[in-house]
């Protein structure tokens, strides 16, 4: 294959990757209503959906091996969404080709900035985005104002923020966090579950989860829901042990998002519930 070329064909714009057997092109519509979410008519200036195809030069056939979308956010900003590459071609430059095609399109239509959201577990994707010039920022508006997002006064009955502390030599260190946020009169949502790497496997996550559940019961919630990705294997095992069940899933930005639900009233009491972690630790509600 020769150097990069751009060949218009009907309503499709082909971008042929150099030294590659792949091509990326814009799709304006499909059976899943992409036109509503990723077209200028449906979602604003510059919105588009791209696919990468693997071309078989002998048969002339092609197959889709990757996707990415650009969605308008405001006059100067677009969002990268739906990045996904087939396992069989990962490492072959497909993701880079898609991302570069998207960035060039964003520049051409006048966007000043492209943003995206992904999880810390997406190691390969994060490396790719870093090489392409994306800068990581933690999504932390809520953490900079815990009183607003995780307190009864700021976000409704039962909302609260918990920390797990480890005690050593008379000092304490925060080794885990979790938050409960009110969704409606009877439902809370578990958010911000995090445990320090050095303490994983030591029961900190279980202690935090049990403390949150007991608190939810005390303030009158009948259900606690949460959302996580299918890649969070350890977290999913922990949630299952604590009583959560999977009630649904959906794809978002190339990741499967799992929706879990816990029946607070029907849950059997478990050892380790409550606010004390024995000699090594403690869970307490953070004062905002």
Buried (B, 14 or more C-beta within 10 A) or exposed (E): BEEEEEEEEEEEBBBBBEEBBBBBBBBBBEEEEBBEBBBBEBBBEBBBBBBBBBBEEEEEEBEEBBBBBBBBBEEEBBBBBBBBBBEEBEEBBBBBBBBBBBBEBBEEBEBEEBEBEBBEBBEEBBEBBEEBEBEEEEEEEBBEEBEBBBBEEBBBEBBBBBBBBBEEEEEEEEBBBBBBBBBEEEBBBBBBBBBBEEBEEBBBBBBBBBBBBBBBBEBEBBBBBBBBBBBBEEBBEBBEEBBBEEEEBEEEBBBEBBBBBBEBEEBEEBEEBBBEBEEBBBBBBBEB
